[in-house]
Amino acid sequence: MKYLFIYFIGEQEDGEQVYFSVSSDGLHWEDLNQGKPVLRSCVGEKGIRDPFVVRDPENDRFYMMATDLRIGAGKGWEEAQYRGSRNLIIWESENLADWSGPRSCTVGVPEAGCVWAPESVYDQDEKAFFVFWASMVQLVGESEPKQRIYGSYTRDFKNFTEPFIYLETGNHVIDMNIVRDQGWYYRFVKDETTKGIKADRVRKLCGESAQSIHSEILEKLLGVEGPEAYELPDGRWCLIADQFASGGGYLPLVCSELEKGDFEVLSHQEYDLGKLKKRHGCILKITNEEYLRLKNRY
């Protein structure tokens, strides 16, 4: 088991493009392509944020998607939230080294601005990909807009079902990550009001009440976003969170079982995130062959 980390690095020149790193243990990372972007967006806003990649279990194909946004262009956060692109920027690959695209697909509801931090998980019941993202929308009867998680289904990342509200709470919510383990879908989401991470789990992705997961560490951890969970080679789970408030980069937390929520923060001696400061991205488990192919190419 090896790992691929895709991400962007910030608002500087070339920062809002796609970068790659690889790891053999999920904790120590090597930046690829001499620290330069591996993929660039030449469509839409000509920049991307929050890239995410998923493996198609039916045909072993990979799909990468990202928010169509380049804050470095100077339009600002308000423009992005309320009037930004409602498109996903999408690439495809059969081997993780050669990519077709990018192409632009509209998924956001007409009342929204940007589709923030798009991610996807394969729905075992629907035999399709569930794609989800956050958008700031003011619904009829509301006095002000709110960030909610929206969702849609696709089988080819070209045709998407009508988007619907997937998750909303009394607070703003963004940056959801979903992983499957032992028949459960575990969901990690940023409470944009409190600036912390909440966790729960469901048996079915849609139409089922969630079971909250108590985690003392997550309840105390504030000023973080972009949660991403993945299984380590020894069977433990790692949850990384971007310390955006302090500018400290990603912080790895490890637990024995997701249902227990018994996360512990790793010491600096236990991990190495590489030379680049990584911003909101995604970690994908890959094979040894895919790992070597990426190392040889980049």
Summary of the structure (lengths in Angstrom):
residues: 298
radius of gyration: 17.8
end to end distance: 19.4
largest distance: 56.0
contacts: 953
relative contact order: 0.17
helix: 10%
strand: 45%
